[in-house]
Amino acid sequence: MKQKAQNSAAEIELDALSEMPDFIRTYAQAWIQPQSQGSARTVPEATKSLEKIKESLVFAYLVANLNFKNLPLKSFMDSFEKKLLLACLRLTGGNQKNAAAVMSIKPTVLFEKMRKHGISRKQFQLPGAWGASHSNLQD
């Protein structure tokens, strides 16, 4: 039998929590705990909680997808940075301004890092999009 806990308008199935890694389960369980009227969560508290979850998820994803064997620190950091850039660009559908915001860096820093790692803006353009079909106009 599936148990459900209600928090505001959202319902979270507790059975799904058992499939998540421990750190996600901890945050999710803390979030769905019944709150008294006097201690309702505020938007800033919820935002901070989501930021912590986002940081944990990005770190967990990258750790799970990197090969640590015989990898010097500089190579590891470069690999980590490139995978982070690619993950954020995919997450934002290639929107560089939003990807920079997700990583809390300036868009100019994102562009420099993309150039450093050979990441092209064209990798994330959707086929048939105006920019993809009219790229020769920019030359």
Helices and strands as residue ranges (DSSP letters): E 4-7, E 10-13, H 14-17, H 22-32, G 37-39, H 43-65, H 73-91, H 96-102, H 107-116, G 121-124, H 130-133, G 135-138
